[in-house]
């Protein structure tokens, strides 16, 4: 039986590094850091394997948090969205404090 070639998954290439300045209009950065990011990190820290939260589950949890923290800012969290990228990638810590 002939084996099919392995599927190679390439990360999304961004033309610029995203920052908190790329968040949707109306997001208060203090609320973003103190409420949104910290709530998501608390969730991750309480999960069985905080180093391996599946993207779909992460997006679902972030969406619930978003809707609670920013009820007046319509936004959909996806695995390619700015919010997801900022929270899930290590350089967030440069912008966190």
The first five atom37 places (N, CA, C, CB, O) and aatype in JSON, in Angstrom:
{
  "aatype": [20, 20, 20, 20, 20, 20, 20, 20, 20, 20, 20, 20, 20, 20, 20, 20, 20, 20, 20, 20, 20, 20, 20, 20, 20, 20, 20, 20, 20, 20, 20, 20, 20, 20, 20, 20, 20, 20, 20, 20, 20, 20, 20, 20, 20, 20, 20, 20, 20, 20, 20, 20, 20, 20, 20, 20, 20, 20, 20, 20, 20, 20, 20, 20, 20, 20, 20, 20, 20, 20, 20, 20, 20, 20, 20, 20, 20, 20, 20, 20, 20, 20, 20, 20, 20, 20, 20, 20, 20, 20, 20, 20, 20, 20, 20, 20, 20],
  "atom_mask": [
    [1, 1, 1, 1, 1],
    [1, 1, 1, 1, 1],
    [1, 1, 1, 1, 1],
    [1, 1, 1, 1, 1],
    [1, 1, 1, 1, 1],
    [1, 1, 1, 1, 1],
    [1, 1, 1, 1, 1],
    [1, 1, 1, 1, 1],
    [1, 1, 1, 1, 1],
    [1, 1, 1, 1, 1],
    [1, 1, 1, 1, 1],
    [1, 1, 1, 1, 1],
    [1, 1, 1, 1, 1],
    [1, 1, 1, 1, 1],
    [1, 1, 1, 1, 1],
    [1, 1, 1, 1, 1],
    [1, 1, 1, 1, 1],
    [1, 1, 1, 1, 1],
    [1, 1, 1, 1, 1],
    [1, 1, 1, 1, 1],
    [1, 1, 1, 1, 1],
    [1, 1, 1, 1, 1],
    [1, 1, 1, 1, 1],
    [1, 1, 1, 1, 1],
    [1, 1, 1, 1, 1],
    [1, 1, 1, 1, 1],
    [1, 1, 1, 1, 1],
    [1, 1, 1, 1, 1],
    [1, 1, 1, 1, 1],
    [1, 1, 1, 1, 1],
    [1, 1, 1, 1, 1],
    [1, 1, 1, 1, 1],
    [1, 1, 1, 1, 1],
    [1, 1, 1, 1, 1],
    [1, 1, 1, 1, 1],
    [1, 1, 1, 1, 1],
    [1, 1, 1, 1, 1],
    [1, 1, 1, 1, 1],
    [1, 1, 1, 1, 1],
    [1, 1, 1, 1, 1],
    [1, 1, 1, 1, 1],
    [1, 1, 1, 1, 1],
    [1, 1, 1, 1, 1],
    [1, 1, 1, 1, 1],
    [1, 1, 1, 1, 1],
    [1, 1, 1, 1, 1],
    [1, 1, 1, 1, 1],
    [1, 1, 1, 1, 1],
    [1, 1, 1, 1, 1],
    [1, 1, 1, 1, 1],
    [1, 1, 1, 1, 1],
    [1, 1, 1, 1, 1],
    [1, 1, 1, 1, 1],
    [1, 1, 1, 1, 1],
    [1, 1, 1, 1, 1],
    [1, 1, 1, 1, 1],
    [1, 1, 1, 1, 1],
    [1, 1, 1, 1, 1],
    [1, 1, 1, 1, 1],
    [1, 1, 1, 1, 1],
    [1, 1, 1, 1, 1],
    [1, 1, 1, 1, 1],
    [1, 1, 1, 1, 1],
    [1, 1, 1, 1, 1],
    [1, 1, 1, 1, 1],
    [1, 1, 1, 1, 1],
    [1, 1, 1, 1, 1],
    [1, 1, 1, 1, 1],
    [1, 1, 1, 1, 1],
    [1, 1, 1, 1, 1],
    [1, 1, 1, 1, 1],
    [1, 1, 1, 1, 1],
    [1, 1, 1, 1, 1],
    [1, 1, 1, 1, 1],
    [1, 1, 1, 1, 1],
    [1, 1, 1, 1, 1],
    [1, 1, 1, 1, 1],
    [1, 1, 1, 1, 1],
    [1, 1, 1, 1, 1],
    [1, 1, 1, 1, 1],
    [1, 1, 1, 1, 1],
    [1, 1, 1, 1, 1],
    [1, 1, 1, 1, 1],
    [1, 1, 1, 1, 1],
    [1, 1, 1, 1, 1],
    [1, 1, 1, 1, 1],
    [1, 1, 1, 1, 1],
    [1, 1, 1, 1, 1],
    [1, 1, 1, 1, 1],
    [1, 1, 1, 1, 1],
    [1, 1, 1, 1, 1],
    [1, 1, 1, 1, 1],
    [1, 1, 1, 1, 1],
    [1, 1, 1, 1, 1],
    [1, 1, 1, 1, 1],
    [1, 1, 1, 1, 1],
    [1, 1, 1, 1, 1]
  ],
  "atom_positions": [
    [[0.84, -1.17, 0.0], [0.0, 0.0, 0.0], [0.89, 1.24, 0.0], [-0.95, 0.0, 1.21], [1.81, 1.36, 0.81]],
    [[0.6, 2.15, -0.89], [1.38, 3.38, -1.01], [0.94, 4.37, 0.06], [1.21, 3.99, -2.42], [-0.25, 4.64, 0.24]],
    [[1.91, 4.92, 0.77], [1.6, 5.89, 1.82], [1.41, 7.28, 1.21], [2.72, 5.93, 2.87], [2.11, 7.68, 0.28]],
    [[0.45, 7.97, 1.74], [0.24, 9.33, 1.25], [1.24, 10.25, 1.97], [-1.23, 9.81, 1.49], [1.59, 10.0, 3.12]],
    [[1.67, 11.29, 1.29], [2.63, 12.19, 1.92], [2.01, 12.88, 3.13], [3.13, 13.25, 0.9], [0.81, 13.15, 3.16]],
    [[2.83, 13.15, 4.11], [2.34, 13.83, 5.32], [1.91, 15.24, 4.98], [3.44, 13.85, 6.42], [2.53, 15.93, 4.16]],
    [[0.85, 15.65, 5.61], [0.36, 17.0, 5.4], [1.19, 17.96, 6.24], [-1.16, 17.11, 5.77], [1.34, 17.77, 7.44]],
    [[1.73, 18.95, 5.61], [2.55, 19.94, 6.31], [1.69, 21.14, 6.63], [3.79, 20.35, 5.47], [1.04, 21.71, 5.75]],
    [[1.68, 21.52, 7.9], [0.91, 22.68, 8.32], [1.88, 23.82, 8.56], [0.07, 22.38, 9.6], [2.8, 23.72, 9.38]],
    [[1.67, 24.9, 7.84], [2.53, 26.07, 7.97], [1.83, 27.11, 8.85], [2.87, 26.67, 6.58], [0.64, 27.34, 8.69]],
    [[2.55, 27.72, 9.76], [1.93, 28.77, 10.57], [1.56, 29.96, 9.71], [2.87, 29.2, 11.7], [2.14, 30.18, 8.65]],
    [[0.59, 30.71, 10.17], [0.17, 31.91, 9.46], [1.32, 32.9, 9.48], [-1.12, 32.53, 10.08], [1.88, 33.2, 10.53]],
    [[1.67, 33.41, 8.31], [2.72, 34.42, 8.24], [2.08, 35.79, 8.3], [3.58, 34.26, 6.94], [1.21, 36.12, 7.5]],
    [[2.51, 36.57, 9.23], [1.98, 37.92, 9.38], [3.01, 38.91, 8.84], [1.64, 38.23, 10.88], [4.21, 38.71, 8.96]],
    [[2.5, 39.96, 8.26], [3.4, 40.96, 7.69], [3.95, 41.87, 8.77], [2.68, 41.78, 6.63], [5.01, 42.48, 8.59]],
    [[3.25, 41.97, 9.89], [3.74, 42.78, 11.0], [3.41, 42.07, 12.3], [3.14, 44.21, 10.97], [2.49, 41.25, 12.36]],
    [[4.15, 42.38, 13.32], [3.9, 41.8, 14.62], [2.73, 42.55, 15.25], [5.18, 41.86, 15.52], [2.75, 43.77, 15.36]],
    [[1.73, 41.81, 15.66], [0.56, 42.43, 16.27], [0.88, 42.92, 17.67], [-0.61, 41.44, 16.31], [1.75, 42.38, 18.35]],
    [[0.18, 43.95, 18.08], [0.34, 44.49, 19.43], [-1.02, 44.88, 19.97], [1.32, 45.7, 19.43], [-2.03, 44.78, 19.27]],
    [[-1.04, 45.32, 21.21], [-2.3, 45.77, 21.81], [-2.94, 46.89, 21.01], [-2.06, 46.22, 23.24], [-4.15, 47.09, 21.09]],
    [[-2.16, 47.63, 20.25], [-2.7, 48.71, 19.41], [-3.6, 48.18, 18.3], [-1.56, 49.52, 18.81], [-4.35, 48.95, 17.69]],
    [[-3.53, 46.88, 18.03], [-4.33, 46.27, 16.97], [-5.66, 45.71, 17.48], [-3.55, 45.18, 16.3], [-6.43, 45.14, 16.71]],
    [[-5.93, 45.88, 18.77], [-7.2, 45.43, 19.33], [-8.35, 46.27, 18.75], [-7.19, 45.51, 20.88], [-8.12, 47.38, 18.27]],
    [[-9.56, 45.75, 18.79], [-10.7, 46.5, 18.24], [-10.86, 47.87, 18.91], [-11.98, 45.7, 18.4], [-10.5, 48.05, 20.08]],
    [[-11.4, 48.81, 18.16], [-11.67, 50.14, 18.7], [-12.56, 50.03, 19.93], [-12.34, 51.04, 17.64], [-13.49, 49.23, 19.98]],
    [[-12.26, 50.84, 20.92], [-13.06, 50.88, 22.13], [-12.55, 50.02, 23.27], [-14.42, 50.47, 21.82], [-13.06, 50.11, 24.38]],
    [[-11.54, 49.19, 23.0], [-11.0, 48.34, 24.05], [-10.1, 49.18, 24.95], [-10.21, 47.14, 23.46], [-9.12, 49.76, 24.49]],
    [[-10.44, 49.23, 26.22], [-9.61, 49.92, 27.2], [-8.46, 48.98, 27.57], [-10.44, 50.33, 28.47], [-8.69, 47.85, 28.01]],
    [[-7.23, 49.44, 27.39], [-6.07, 48.56, 27.6], [-5.94, 48.09, 29.04], [-4.81, 49.26, 27.18], [-5.47, 46.98, 29.28]],
    [[-6.33, 48.92, 29.99], [-6.27, 48.5, 31.4], [-7.27, 47.34, 31.63], [-6.6, 49.71, 32.35], [-6.94, 46.37, 32.3]],
    [[-8.46, 47.46, 31.07], [-9.46, 46.4, 31.19], [-9.0, 45.15, 30.44], [-10.83, 46.87, 30.65], [-9.19, 44.03, 30.92]],
    [[-8.4, 45.34, 29.29], [-7.87, 44.23, 28.51], [-6.88, 43.42, 29.34], [-7.19, 44.75, 27.22], [-6.98, 42.2, 29.43]],
    [[-5.92, 44.11, 29.93], [-4.88, 43.41, 30.7], [-5.41, 42.83, 32.01], [-3.73, 44.37, 31.01], [-5.19, 41.65, 32.31]],
    [[-6.11, 43.66, 32.76], [-6.51, 43.25, 34.11], [-7.71, 42.3, 34.14], [-6.83, 44.47, 34.92], [-7.83, 41.48, 35.04]],
    [[-8.58, 42.41, 33.17], [-9.78, 41.56, 33.18], [-9.71, 40.44, 32.14], [-11.01, 42.4, 32.92], [-9.8, 39.26, 32.49]],
    [[-9.55, 40.81, 30.87], [-9.62, 39.78, 29.83], [-8.44, 38.81, 29.91], [-9.65, 40.43, 28.44], [-8.64, 37.61, 30.06]],
    [[-7.23, 39.34, 29.81], [-6.05, 38.46, 29.78], [-5.92, 37.69, 31.08], [-4.77, 39.29, 29.53], [-5.66, 36.48, 31.06]],
    [[-6.1, 38.35, 32.21], [-5.93, 37.65, 33.49], [-7.0, 36.57, 33.69], [-5.97, 38.65, 34.64], [-6.71, 35.51, 34.25]],
    [[-8.23, 36.82, 33.26], [-9.28, 35.81, 33.37], [-8.97, 34.6, 32.5], [-10.65, 36.39, 32.98], [-9.13, 33.46, 32.94]],
    [[-8.51, 34.85, 31.28], [-8.16, 33.72, 30.41], [-6.99, 32.94, 31.0], [-7.8, 34.22, 28.99], [-6.99, 31.71, 30.97]],
    [[-5.99, 33.63, 31.52], [-4.84, 32.94, 32.11], [-5.24, 32.12, 33.34], [-3.75, 33.96, 32.49], [-4.69, 31.05, 33.58]],
    [[-6.21, 32.63, 34.11], [-6.72, 31.86, 35.25], [-7.39, 30.58, 34.75], [-7.72, 32.7, 36.09], [-7.21, 29.51, 35.34]],
    [[-8.16, 30.69, 33.68], [-8.77, 29.51, 33.09], [-7.7, 28.5, 32.66], [-9.66, 29.9, 31.9], [-7.78, 27.32, 32.99]],
    [[-6.72, 28.97, 31.92], [-5.66, 28.09, 31.42], [-4.93, 27.42, 32.59], [-4.66, 28.87, 30.54], [-4.65, 26.23, 32.55]],
    [[-4.63, 28.21, 33.61], [-3.93, 27.68, 34.77], [-4.71, 26.62, 35.51], [-3.59, 28.78, 35.7], [-4.12, 25.78, 36.2]],
    [[-6.02, 26.64, 35.39], [-6.84, 25.64, 36.08], [-7.17, 24.44, 35.19], [-8.12, 26.27, 36.57], [-7.8, 23.48, 35.65]],
    [[-6.76, 24.48, 33.94], [-7.05, 23.37, 33.03], [-6.09, 22.21, 33.29], [-6.95, 23.84, 31.54], [-5.0, 22.41, 33.82]],
    [[-6.5, 20.99, 32.92], [-5.67, 19.8, 33.19], [-4.26, 19.88, 32.57], [-6.37, 18.57, 32.66], [-3.28, 19.43, 33.17]],
    [[-4.17, 20.47, 31.38], [-2.87, 20.61, 30.73], [-2.76, 22.03, 30.18], [-2.68, 19.55, 29.59], [-3.09, 22.27, 29.02]],
    [[-2.29, 22.98, 31.0], [-2.27, 24.37, 30.56], [-1.36, 24.64, 29.36], [-1.83, 25.24, 31.69], [-1.49, 25.68, 28.71]],
    [[-0.47, 23.73, 29.06], [0.45, 23.92, 27.92], [-0.15, 23.44, 26.61], [1.76, 23.2, 28.17], [0.44, 23.62, 25.55]],
    [[-1.33, 22.81, 26.69], [-1.91, 22.24, 25.48], [-3.43, 22.43, 25.47], [-1.56, 20.74, 25.37], [-4.18, 21.45, 25.51]],
    [[-3.87, 23.67, 25.42], [-5.3, 23.97, 25.3], [-5.6, 24.03, 23.8], [-5.69, 25.34, 26.04], [-5.04, 24.87, 23.09]],
    [[-6.49, 23.15, 23.31], [-6.79, 23.16, 21.87], [-7.32, 24.53, 21.42], [-7.82, 22.07, 21.55], [-8.03, 25.21, 22.16]],
    [[-6.98, 24.9, 20.21], [-7.36, 26.21, 19.67], [-8.86, 26.43, 19.71], [-6.87, 26.35, 18.24], [-9.32, 27.51, 20.08]],
    [[-9.64, 25.42, 19.35], [-11.1, 25.57, 19.33], [-11.63, 25.87, 20.73], [-11.78, 24.3, 18.76], [-12.47, 26.75, 20.9]],
    [[-11.14, 25.15, 21.73], [-11.56, 25.38, 23.11], [-11.08, 26.74, 23.6], [-11.01, 24.27, 24.03], [-11.83, 27.45, 24.28]],
    [[-9.87, 27.12, 23.26], [-9.34, 28.43, 23.64], [-10.22, 29.55, 23.07], [-7.87, 28.6, 23.16], [-10.54, 30.5, 23.77]],
    [[-10.59, 29.43, 21.8], [-11.45, 30.44, 21.17], [-12.82, 30.5, 21.85], [-11.63, 30.14, 19.68], [-13.35, 31.59, 22.06]],
    [[-13.38, 29.35, 22.18], [-14.68, 29.34, 22.85], [-14.61, 30.05, 24.2], [-15.17, 27.89, 23.05], [-15.48, 30.86, 24.53]],
    [[-13.57, 29.75, 24.98], [-13.42, 30.37, 26.3], [-13.15, 31.86, 26.16], [-12.27, 29.69, 27.09], [-13.71, 32.67, 26.9]],
    [[-12.28, 32.24, 25.22], [-12.0, 33.65, 25.0], [-13.26, 34.4, 24.59], [-10.91, 33.83, 23.95], [-13.47, 35.55, 25.0]],
    [[-14.1, 33.77, 23.77], [-15.33, 34.43, 23.33], [-16.26, 34.68, 24.52], [-16.05, 33.57, 22.27], [-16.85, 35.75, 24.63]],
    [[-16.38, 33.69, 25.4], [-17.22, 33.87, 26.6], [-16.69, 35.02, 27.46], [-17.26, 32.57, 27.43], [-17.47, 35.84, 27.96]],
    [[-15.38, 35.07, 27.63], [-14.76, 36.13, 28.42], [-14.95, 37.48, 27.73], [-13.25, 35.84, 28.65], [-15.28, 38.47, 28.37]],
    [[-14.73, 37.5, 26.41], [-14.89, 38.74, 25.65], [-16.29, 39.31, 25.84], [-14.62, 38.51, 24.15], [-16.46, 40.49, 26.15]],
    [[-17.29, 38.45, 25.66], [-18.68, 38.9, 25.75], [-19.01, 39.43, 27.14], [-19.62, 37.75, 25.4], [-19.86, 40.31, 27.28]],
    [[-18.36, 38.9, 28.18], [-18.6, 39.36, 29.54], [-17.84, 40.66, 29.85], [-18.2, 38.28, 30.54], [-18.37, 41.56, 30.5]],
    [[-16.59, 40.75, 29.38], [-15.74, 41.9, 29.7], [-16.04, 43.09, 28.79], [-14.27, 41.51, 29.57], [-16.02, 44.24, 29.24]],
    [[-16.31, 42.82, 27.53], [-16.57, 43.88, 26.54], [-17.94, 43.68, 25.88], [-15.45, 43.91, 25.46], [-18.0, 43.45, 24.68]],
    [[-19.03, 43.75, 26.65], [-20.35, 43.45, 26.09], [-20.79, 44.41, 24.98], [-21.37, 43.47, 27.18], [-21.66, 44.07, 24.18]],
    [[-20.22, 45.59, 24.93], [-20.64, 46.58, 23.93], [-19.74, 46.61, 22.7], [-20.66, 47.95, 24.56], [-19.93, 47.44, 21.81]],
    [[-18.75, 45.71, 22.64], [-17.86, 45.65, 21.48], [-18.05, 44.3, 20.82], [-16.35, 45.88, 21.89], [-17.61, 43.27, 21.33]],
    [[-18.71, 44.32, 19.68], [-18.96, 43.08, 18.95], [-17.65, 42.57, 18.35], [-20.03, 43.29, 17.84], [-16.94, 43.3, 17.67]],
    [[-17.34, 41.3, 18.62], [-16.09, 40.73, 18.14], [-16.21, 39.22, 18.13], [-14.89, 41.19, 19.01], [-16.82, 38.63, 19.03]],
    [[-15.63, 38.59, 17.13], [-15.6, 37.13, 17.07], [-14.17, 36.66, 17.23], [-16.22, 36.61, 15.74], [-13.3, 37.0, 16.43]],
    [[-13.93, 35.87, 18.27], [-12.6, 35.31, 18.51], [-12.45, 34.06, 17.66], [-12.37, 34.99, 20.02], [-13.23, 33.12, 17.77]],
    [[-11.43, 34.07, 16.8], [-11.09, 32.9, 15.99], [-9.6, 32.63, 16.17], [-11.45, 33.12, 14.48], [-8.88, 33.43, 16.76]],
    [[-9.15, 31.51, 15.66], [-7.73, 31.16, 15.8], [-6.83, 32.04, 14.95], [-7.52, 29.69, 15.43], [-5.6, 31.94, 15.03]],
    [[-7.41, 32.89, 14.13], [-6.6, 33.83, 13.34], [-6.85, 35.29, 13.74], [-6.89, 33.64, 11.85], [-6.36, 36.21, 13.09]],
    [[-7.62, 35.49, 14.79], [-7.95, 36.85, 15.21], [-6.85, 37.48, 16.05], [-9.25, 36.86, 16.0], [-6.01, 36.78, 16.63]],
    [[-6.85, 38.78, 16.1], [-5.87, 39.53, 16.88], [-5.91, 39.14, 18.35], [-6.12, 41.03, 16.73], [-4.87, 38.93, 18.97]],
    [[-7.11, 39.05, 18.91], [-7.25, 38.71, 20.33], [-6.59, 37.36, 20.62], [-8.75, 38.68, 20.74], [-5.81, 37.24, 21.57]],
    [[-6.91, 36.36, 19.83], [-6.33, 35.03, 20.01], [-4.8, 35.1, 19.91], [-6.89, 34.04, 18.96], [-4.09, 34.54, 20.75]],
    [[-4.32, 35.77, 18.9], [-2.88, 35.85, 18.67], [-2.17, 36.51, 19.85], [-2.6, 36.62, 17.39], [-1.13, 36.02, 20.3]],
    [[-2.7, 37.61, 20.34], [-2.06, 38.32, 21.44], [-2.03, 37.51, 22.72], [-2.76, 39.64, 21.68], [-1.05, 37.53, 23.46]],
    [[-3.11, 36.79, 22.99], [-3.18, 36.03, 24.24], [-2.4, 34.73, 24.16], [-4.63, 35.74, 24.59], [-1.84, 34.3, 25.17]],
    [[-2.35, 34.1, 23.02], [-1.73, 32.77, 22.91], [-0.24, 32.79, 22.58], [-2.44, 31.99, 21.87], [0.41, 31.75, 22.67]],
    [[0.31, 33.92, 22.2], [1.71, 33.94, 21.81], [2.57, 34.56, 22.9], [1.89, 34.69, 20.49], [2.15, 35.51, 23.56]],
    [[3.77, 34.03, 23.08], [4.62, 34.42, 24.21], [4.93, 35.9, 24.34], [5.88, 33.7, 24.12], [5.12, 36.38, 25.46]],
    [[4.98, 36.63, 23.27], [5.39, 38.02, 23.42], [4.33, 38.87, 24.11], [5.72, 38.6, 22.07], [4.55, 40.06, 24.35]],
    [[3.17, 38.27, 24.44], [2.15, 39.0, 25.21], [2.75, 39.52, 26.5], [0.93, 38.1, 25.51], [2.37, 40.58, 26.97]],
    [[3.68, 38.79, 27.07], [4.24, 39.2, 28.35], [5.01, 40.51, 28.25], [5.15, 38.11, 28.88], [5.17, 41.21, 29.25]],
    [[5.47, 40.85, 27.07], [6.14, 42.14, 26.89], [5.14, 43.29, 27.0], [6.86, 42.2, 25.52], [5.5, 44.41, 27.35]],
    [[3.86, 43.0, 26.7], [2.83, 44.02, 26.69], [1.91, 43.93, 27.89], [2.02, 43.92, 25.43], [1.03, 44.77, 28.07]],
    [[2.1, 42.94, 28.71], [1.15, 42.65, 29.78], [1.19, 43.64, 30.91], [1.39, 41.28, 30.32], [0.14, 44.06, 31.39]],
    [[2.35, 44.04, 31.35], [2.46, 44.92, 32.53], [2.71, 46.36, 32.15], [3.57, 44.44, 33.43], [2.82, 47.22, 33.02]]
  ]
}
